[in-house]
Each structure stands twice: as C-alpha cells, then as structure tokens.
Amino acid sequence: MKVSRMYCICFVLSFWLSACKNKTTDQNTNSTQTSLNQLLPKGTSVRILIDKSDYTLSVFTADTLVKQYAVVFGGNPVDDKEKEGDKRTPEGTFGMRDKYPHKSWSKFIWIDYPNANSWKKFNARKAAGIIKESETIGGEVGIHGVPNGMDHVIDEKQNWTLGCISMKNKDVNELYPYITKKTQIIIQK
C-alpha cells in the first residue's frame, strides 16, 4: 500500500513537472514567434545590434531588447571586412543608406558601408601594406532575405553572402518598416 501511494505521488509529481516544463517552453516559443509589429507600434525608433559570433540580429528600443533574429554572413564570418571581394561582413557602427524591395531576396536594407570609419581602417591597412594599392574597399553591403525556399541556410548557419547580413524573408519583411535613416546599426564580433 505504501509503495502504491509513493508511486502515485511520484507519477503525479513527474506529470506536473512535465506540464510546467512544457508550459514554459510554449511561452518561450510564443515570445520568439510574436511579430515585431505586435511588440512595437509602427514608427518606434529602434537600434540594431548584429553579433557575428552569436549569429543574431537584435532589435532594441532604448536599452530594452525587443526581439532577436537568426542571421548569417559572408563566407568569412569571423573577420572584419578589409576590401572588396573578401567575403567578410564589416564591423562598426553604421546607418541606413537606403532600403528597397529586392527581386532575389525579398527586401534589401543598404547600410552605409563604407563610412568614414571604414575608410580610415581601409587606408590604414593600405599604408601598412596589408592591402594592395590596387584593391578597393567595396560597398553595397546590406541586410536582406534569402532566395525563396532557402530559409534552411539561416537555420543551418550557412554563411553564403559576399559580406551582407542575411535573414529569413519573413524576418526581413518584419524588420523592414522599422529601419529608417536614423536607425543605428552596430555590427560586432
């Protein structure tokens, strides 16, 4: 009789813990699936932090993290961009130069690389002989989606771009309305 009661108590406790764990998991999943427009009114000023080591793009308002997205980068995701064609994603603080729909990957948010700091680093590398005199700095770096049906490259962390930041199309579409000329975009290692 004592064994049966103990078994029942353990079973009920195990069932309850399992239910609590599932409820917590469901709540966490739902918070990451909540769209940005449900979390922030249109026109809210945001700041973007892209972390290359974590493969994340984080959206902040003031100092509050609002939402995080998975992203991938250029073929060399670790190093800072030095020159055109190196398949590296630039690091630093940028703004938005322009944004527009894109036929190949949904939306394109064009960051202002190269900016004054990018040119300073580039010229210093040239002066130090790290970059050949004939090489150029590059440009047209942005945040964009993936070709249709290719979301798996984001899930699998396949760094496929030439130096841009790529995210799922639904995610770039969600982020797109919040990015303005005043948006600060920080890219770090």
C-alpha positions in Angstrom: 0.0 0.0 0.0 2.8 2.4 0.8 4.6 1.6 -2.4 1.4 2.3 -4.4 0.9 5.7 -2.7 4.6 6.6 -3.3 4.3 5.5 -6.9 1.2 7.7 -7.4 2.8 10.7 -5.7 5.9 10.3 -7.9 3.8 9.9 -11.0 1.7 12.9 -10.3 4.8 15.0 -9.4 6.5 13.8 -12.6 3.4 14.7 -14.7 3.1 18.1 -13.0 6.8 18.9 -13.6 6.5 17.8 -17.2 3.4 20.0 -17.7 5.2 23.0 -16.2 8.2 22.5 -18.4 6.0 22.2 -21.5 4.1 25.4 -20.5 7.4 27.3 -20.0 8.7 26.0 -23.3 5.5 27.0 -25.1 5.6 30.5 -23.5 9.3 31.0 -24.6 8.4 29.8 -28.1 5.5 32.1 -28.4 7.5 35.1 -27.3 10.0 34.5 -30.1 7.2 33.9 -32.6 5.5 37.2 -31.7 5.8 39.6 -34.6 7.6 42.9 -34.2 4.5 44.9 -35.0 2.7 43.2 -32.1 5.6 44.2 -29.8 6.2 47.8 -31.1 4.0 50.4 -32.6 4.9 51.5 -36.1 7.2 54.5 -36.1 9.0 53.3 -32.9 12.7 54.2 -33.0 14.9 51.1 -32.9 18.6 50.3 -32.7 20.0 47.2 -34.3 22.9 45.0 -32.8 24.3 42.3 -35.1 26.5 39.9 -33.3 28.6 37.8 -35.7 29.8 35.3 -33.1 26.2 34.6 -32.0 24.6 34.7 -35.5 22.0 37.1 -34.2 20.3 40.4 -35.1 18.8 42.1 -32.0 16.3 44.9 -32.1 16.4 47.3 -29.2 14.3 50.3 -28.3 16.3 52.5 -25.8 18.1 49.8 -23.8 15.4 47.2 -24.0 15.8 44.1 -26.1 12.6 43.7 -28.0 13.3 40.8 -30.4 16.1 38.7 -31.7 16.5 37.0 -35.2 18.9 34.4 -36.6 21.2 35.7 -39.3 24.2 34.5 -41.4 27.0 36.4 -43.0 29.7 36.3 -45.7 31.9 33.3 -46.4 34.4 34.5 -43.8 32.0 35.4 -40.9 34.7 36.0 -38.3 37.0 38.7 -39.6 36.2 42.4 -40.2 35.9 43.5 -43.9 39.1 44.7 -45.3 38.5 45.0 -49.0 36.1 44.2 -51.8 35.7 40.5 -52.5 37.0 39.2 -49.2 33.5 37.8 -48.2 33.7 39.4 -44.8 31.0 41.3 -43.1 32.1 44.8 -41.9 32.3 45.6 -38.2 31.4 49.0 -36.7 28.6 51.5 -36.3 26.5 52.2 -39.5 23.4 53.9 -40.6 21.0 53.1 -43.4 21.8 54.4 -46.8 18.6 53.2 -48.5 16.1 50.3 -48.5 14.0 48.7 -51.2 12.2 45.6 -52.3 14.6 43.1 -54.0 13.7 40.5 -56.6 16.1 37.9 -55.4 15.8 38.1 -51.6 12.6 40.0 -50.6 14.0 43.2 -49.1 17.4 45.0 -49.1 18.4 47.3 -46.3 21.5 49.0 -47.6 23.9 50.1 -44.8 26.2 53.0 -45.2 29.4 50.9 -45.6 31.9 52.3 -46.4 31.5 55.1 -43.9 34.3 57.5 -42.6 35.5 54.9 -40.0 35.5 52.1 -42.7 37.7 54.4 -44.9 40.0 55.1 -42.0 40.6 51.4 -41.4 41.0 50.7 -45.1 43.6 53.4 -45.6 45.5 52.3 -42.5 45.6 48.8 -43.9 46.8 50.0 -47.2 49.5 52.2 -45.6 50.6 49.1 -43.5 50.9 47.0 -46.7 48.1 44.6 -45.6 46.0 45.6 -48.6 47.5 46.1 -52.1 47.4 49.6 -53.5 45.2 48.5 -56.4 42.5 46.9 -54.2 39.2 48.7 -53.5 37.1 49.0 -50.3 33.8 47.5 -51.7 30.3 48.5 -51.0 26.6 47.5 -51.4 26.6 45.7 -48.0 23.2 45.3 -46.5 20.7 43.3 -44.6 18.5 41.1 -46.8 16.5 37.9 -47.1 17.2 34.6 -48.9 16.2 33.3 -52.2 12.7 31.8 -52.0 12.6 28.4 -50.3 16.1 28.8 -48.8 15.3 29.5 -45.1 17.2 26.4 -44.2 20.5 28.3 -44.9 19.7 30.5 -41.9 18.7 27.6 -39.7 21.9 25.7 -40.6 24.1 28.8 -40.2 25.4 28.6 -43.8 27.4 31.8 -44.5 26.6 32.3 -48.1 26.7 36.0 -48.8 29.6 38.1 -50.2 29.6 40.1 -46.9 26.0 41.0 -46.3 23.8 40.0 -43.4 21.1 37.5 -44.4 17.9 36.6 -42.6 14.7 34.7 -43.3 12.4 36.6 -45.7 9.6 36.7 -43.2 12.1 38.3 -40.7 13.5 40.9 -43.0 9.9 41.8 -44.0 9.0 42.2 -40.4 12.1 44.4 -39.6 11.9 46.5 -42.8 9.3 49.1 -41.7 11.2 49.9 -38.5 14.5 50.8 -40.2 14.9 54.5 -41.0 17.8 56.8 -41.9 18.1 57.5 -38.2 18.5 53.8 -37.2 21.8 52.9 -35.7 23.2 49.5 -36.9 26.1 48.1 -34.9 27.9 45.0 -36.2 30.3 43.4 -33.8 32.4 40.2 -33.5 
